[in-house]
């Protein structure tokens, strides 16, 4: 059956909304309860990421089964998202080492009594500093590595 089959669309659409609501509720519960547990056993690390993946799956399903005039589909075609999509793999690759380096720097400074902040504040700062650095590294990687490789692929054929 095709994803454009009206019968299939009619059957799937209500289930996508229900599943999206369940995943959104699970994600909200994980975020609310995150402050009461240790960082390694945080519900965000387990239930939260699972729920986020499920929520985005429902969003993709909604876009697949919706008409071309929907608000969600228009938002997903926005210029800003297309721009981020160009660098998304680089952001994915660089974000973890950069955030970890920032966290390591904080721990190093704390061990020498140079800088003391609560863990929650340190984690927030690591993300707020790490994400822009990741974006900058991804853009640099795109310019230096990916763009020239994409331009060179026309010289190779299988």
Secondary structure, DSSP 8 states (H G I E B T S, - for coil): --TT-HHHHHHHHHHHHHHHHHHHHHHHHHHHHGGGS-STT-HIIIIIHHHHHHHHHHHHHHHHHS-TT-HHHHHHT-HHHHHHHHHHHHHHHHHHHHHHHHHHHHHHHHHTTS----HHHHHHHHHHHHHHHHHHHHHHHIIIIIHHHHHHGGG---
